[in-house]
């Protein structure tokens, strides 16, 4: 989209995470605990836990913290019980938003999410109201200047669905959810290091917002991301200056 930079959006997101490392650690720890509780504490047989541990390493979380979280979740230690919950809604210009949370108190969390939507120009929707506009998939983002031919060859051979080169030079690789780790290992083995590697909800179509609408939407997204129980926020807004 004209004026929309995939790379700029990724850098903005990474910058916010760096500013709030402690919050990032908290979110990663919750993910580790839920993944371990659902699939066990063995990294070899629990791909969701492996991905969570990779996130912990990327955030420079101490290994002892990771071990402690797994131990709590698998019953070796007593801990708080977190559950996953998803909220859907609309932002500025009808843009679709998904907010994934982990909470020990659903009543508190839904109230906070609803308040954020209503205070900043959005509307809370019902379950399934916007999720159909997104695809659950693996996503890798490579910095501008990365060899498109090499990324395409390795990724497609490993089972990726698509390789997209954006106008700003960023390269995006999309994979089926089940093939995320296979493609990740293939890229790493080829010496290709993505700036972002995650399982995500990717919008099928984007809605471009500019000027005041873009600023309002970014504010709403920032507020949602800053909620204590928020794990991830997905949306289909292309925000231009």
N, C-alpha and C positions, 0 to 999 in steps of 0.2 A: 504493500500500500504506500502511496506517496506520503512522504514525511514521517512514515512509521519505521522505526529502527528496532529490529529484533535484538541487535547487539546492545543498544542503549537500554532497552528494558531489562535485559539480563544483568547488565552492569549496575543498574539502579537497585535491582533486587539483591544482588550480591553485596552491594554497599550497605544496604539496610541490615542485612544479616551480620556483617562485620561489626556494625555499630552496636548490635545487641547480641553479642556472643552468648551471654548468660541465658538469654531467652531462647536462643537457638539450641543450647545444650539441654534446656528443660524440655523442649519439643522433641528433640532426638531421643532423650531418655524415655519419654512417654511412648514413642514409637518402638523403641527396643523392648520395653516392658510388655506392650500389647502383642508384638510379634512373637516374643518368647512364650508368653502365656498361651497364645493360640497354636503355635507350631512347635513348641519345645525349645530348649536352649542350645541345641546342636546346630552350629552354623552350616555343617555339611548337608543337613537335611531340611533346613528352613531358609528358603531363598529370601523371604521377607525380612528375616532377622539379619541375613548377610547384608542386604541393602541398607538397613538401619545402622549397622555397625560401620559400613562404608561412610555413611553420612556423619557418624560420630568422629571417625578419623579425619574426614575433611574439615570438620569444625574444631579439630585439635582437642577433642575431649580425651582426658586421661583414660588409659586402658582399665584402671581400677574402677572408674565410674561405670564403664561398660559392663564389667564383670558383676558389679554390685546390682545393676539394673536387671541383668539376666537372672541373677540369684533371687532377687525379690519376686520377679514375675513367675518363676518356676517353682516357688514354694519353699526355697531354701531359707528365705527371710520373709518376715511379715511386711506387707506394703499396702499402699493405697490401691484400690481397684479402679482402673480407668476403663471407660468404654468409648467406642467410636460412634460419632454421630455426625450426620451431614445435613447442612442447611442450604437452601437454594433461594435465590431472589434475583431482583432486577436493580441495576444501578442507573446511572445517568444515561438518557437516550435509549432506555430499554435494554442496555447491555446485560448479558446473563452473568451471574456470579454463583459460584459454588464455594461454600466454606466448610472445610473438614475440620472437626474438632475432636479432642480427646478430653473427657471430663469425668469427674467423680460426682457431679451434681448437674443433671440435665436441666433442672428448673432454672438454676443460675445462668447456665450457658445460653439457653434459648432466649432468656430475657436480655442478656448482653448483646447477642447477635441482632435481635429484633430492634433494640434501641439504636445500635450503630446504623442499621439500614435506614430507619425512620428519621434519625437526626441529620443524616447527610445525604438526603435526597433519593434514597432507594426504597425498595419495597420488598418485604419478606414474602417468599412464595411458598407453595406447598411442595411436598416431596414429589420429585419427578417433573416439576414445572420447567426446569431448564436443563437438567442433566442429559436429556436426549440430544442436546446441541453439542455434546462433548464426546470424545473418544478416549477410553482408558487405554493407555499405551506407554511404551518406553520412549524416551526422548533424550537425544544428545545434541548439544550445541557446541560448535567449534568456532574459534575466533576467526575474524576476517584474515585472510592470508594463508589459511590452511589449504593444503592441496585438495581441491575438489575431486580430482580424478582418483586419488588414493583413498579418500574417505568413501567415495562411491563404490569402488572396487571391493574394498574390505567389508563394508557394511552390507552390501547387497549379497555378497557371497555367504555372509554369516546369517542371513535370513531377515534383514531389515525390509520394511515395506516401502520406504521412500527416502530419498535424499533431496533436500530442498536448499538451493542457494538463494539467499535473500539479497535484496538490492544493496544492503550495506556490507555485503561480503560474508556475513555469518552463514555457516553451513549447519543445517538442521537434519538430523537423522531420526526417523520414526520407525519403531519396531512393534510387533505384536507384544502384548504384555508378557506372554509366556516365554518370548525369546530375548527379553531384555538382557539377561546375564550372559547369554551366548554371544550376542553382538558386542556387549561391553568388553568381554574378555578378548574377542577378536581384534577390536580396535586398539586395546591396550597392547596386545602382543605385536601389533604392527607399528607401535610407537606413536599412536595417535591419541593425544590426551585432550578430552573434551573439557570445556569450561563448566559445563553442566551435564550431569548424567542422572536421570531420575525416572521413576514411574509417575506419570502425570495424567491429568484430565485435559486433553487438548481440544480447543474449540474447532468445530468444523468450518465455521465462517466467522470473520471478524467484523466488528462495527467500529468504524473510524470516528473518533471524537477529537475535536480540536479546541483550542482557546480555552474559554472559561469552562466548557463542558469537560474537557480533558483534565483540567485542574481539580474540578469537583469530583470527578471519578477517581482520580489518584488519591484524593483525600479520603474518600470512602474506603478504598482498598487498603490504605495505610491504617485506618482505624480498625478495620476488620482484622488485619494481620497482627495488630498490637494487642488484641484481646488475649488474655492469659490462656484460654483453652483452645485457641486456634492452632492448628497444625499446618494447614495449607489453604491458600485462597486461589481459585482458578476463575478466569473470566475471559470474555471474548471481545474486550475493548482494545482497539489499537489507538494508543494515546500519542498524539502529535502536539508539538509545541505551537 
